[in-house]
Amino acid sequence: MIGKPDLILADEPTGNVDAAMGARLLKLFQGLNRMGATVLIASHDTALAERSGAGVLHLENGRIHGGTA
């Protein structure tokens, strides 16, 4: 994060952490987004998506669906 990236890609960032650490990671990503970074998180954790309050895209059979915000 030192170089202030414009785009952050996170693949299953909460996959192997407990709920408390997952919440901390989500807050970190939200803070980075407020600072101007676009954050894209790939996750199977639907609760994470709901807590984020951000737009959600679904990948199904190679197609992207959704875009709720």
N, C-alpha and C positions, 0 to 999 in steps of 0.2 A: 504494500500500500504506500510505500515510500514515494514512488514515482507518480502518484495520483493517476491511476489508470482510468481511462474513459469507460472501459468495459471490464466487468468481473464475471467470469464463468465459474460456477460452483457445482460440481457433480456430486450429489448425495452428501452435502457437507454435514448433515446430522445423522447419517446412516449408522455410525458406530459410537454415538455419545448418548448420555442420559438426557432426560427431558430438560433439566436445568441448564445443561451446557447447550442444548439445542436452542433454548430461549435466548441465551447469551449470544450465540452465533447469529440468530435472526436479528437481534438488536444491532449487532455489529454491521451486518449487511444493510439494514435500514439506515444506519448512520452514514455509511459510505454512499448510499443512494442520495441522501439529503445533501451530501457534499458534492454531488454532481455525477457520480459514477452510475452507469447503467449496470444493474445486477441481474444476471440470469441464473436461476437455480434450477437444476434438474433434480427431481426428488420423487420418490414414491410416497412420501409422507404428506398425505392430504391435510392433516391437522396443521402442518407447517404452512401450507398454502393458505388455509383459512385464517390463521393467526396473522399472516403477513399483511393482509388487507390490500395486496397488490393484484395486478392482473394475473390470470392463470390461463395457460395454454395446455392442451392435452395432446400428446402424441399417441396416435392409435393407428396401427397398421401402416406406418410410414407417412401418415397425414397429420397435419397440425389442425386442431379444432379449438374453438373457444376464443378467448381474448377478453374475458370479463375483467372489469376494473372497478 
